[in-house]
Amino acid sequence: MIQKKVCMLGAFAVGKTSLVARFVKSIFSEKYHTTVGVKIDKKVVAGENGDINLILWDLYGEDDFQKVRMSYLRGSSGYILVVDGTRAATLDTAIGLNRNVEEAVGVLPFVVVLNKSDLTQEWEIDEGRVSQLAAQGWSFIRGSAKTGEGVEEAFQLLVEKISRA
Amino acid sequence: MRDLPLQFCEYVLELTSVHRAPAYFVIDDEGGIVMQGGNLPFYGLQDISPAESTADDLLFLTGVFPIGEEPVSFPKVEMLPGVFADIHIFNRSDQNWVLLLDTSGEVAQFRSVQQHRNDLRLKLERQNRAANRPAEEA
C-alpha cells in the first residue's frame, strides 16, 4: 500500500493532537497536554487510486521560543495547518509556518483547519483575512476536534490534493 | 574523532552506549533492512527483522530516502508512550544508516516546563481578551 507522510503544523494549543486523536481514534479529551517533539500515528484512507496509508506527524506547536524544525518535513507529501478560531494570532503563526515550509522544502499540498468551531461565541478569526487567503488558493475547513465537524473532510481534502499533485 | 585523545573518545562512546540506548538499522536503496542491532526492544522495535520487514514498517522513515551527503535528524520522536528517540539518518559506504538514541529523560524534563509555560500563556491570553471585550463592545 502507498504510504504518504503528512505533518500537522500550527501554533501551540491549537488542537493538532486533538485533531489526530479524533481522526485516528475518534476520541477527544478536554484536557490540554502540550506536545514535545513529534508523535507519529497512521490511518488508512481511500485515495483516488486505492487505499493510502497516511503517516501523520503531530509536531510540537510553534511559539516565540520554539520554532518548528523544518527537517521534520523531509519526505512529506502535504501538511495540515491548524488554526485556533478563538485566537486570531494563531492565523499569523500559520501564515509564517507556511512561508517557512515553502522556503525549506518547496510548495506542497496543504489544508487549513479553523479548529474549535464549537466555540462560536469566542470566535476571533477575521473572515476578511480568510477570504483573502482563500483567493490566493488556500483551502480552509472550519472544524472541531471536539465535535468531529470537518475533521474527516479536512484529511480527505488533503488526500485529494496530494493525489492530484 | 578529530583532535580528541582516544581516552575522551572512549568516554563519550561509553556515555552514549550506557545512557542513550543506541539502536540502529542499515537500509539499502530498495528499502530493505540489511542489518540491525543495539537496544531495539527499548524502542518497541524488537519485532522488526530483515527477513520479514522493510523500511516501510519503520514509520519514521516514510519518504526520507534517498539521503544525500547531508545527514538528516528527527529529534524527540515518540517511539512508545514516554519513550523518545533522537533519530539520525546518514549515508556511509553507499548504505543508509539509521541511529536511534534515547532522549526520554530530556523530554520529560522539558515537558513539565513547557506545559506550565503554555498553560500560563493561555491564561494570560484569556485575561487579555476578557479585558479588551467590554471596551470593544462599548
Interface residues (C-beta under 8 A of the other chain):
Chain A: Q3 K4 K5 F12 A13 Y32 H33 T34 V36 G37 V38 K39 I40 K42 I55 Y60 G61 D63 F65 R69 S71 Y72 R74 G75 S76 S77 R87 E122 E124
Chain B: D56 L59 F60 T62 G63 V64 F65 V72 S73 F74 P75 K76 V77 E78 F84 V107 F110 R111 Q114 Q115 R117 N118 D119 R121 L122 E125 R129
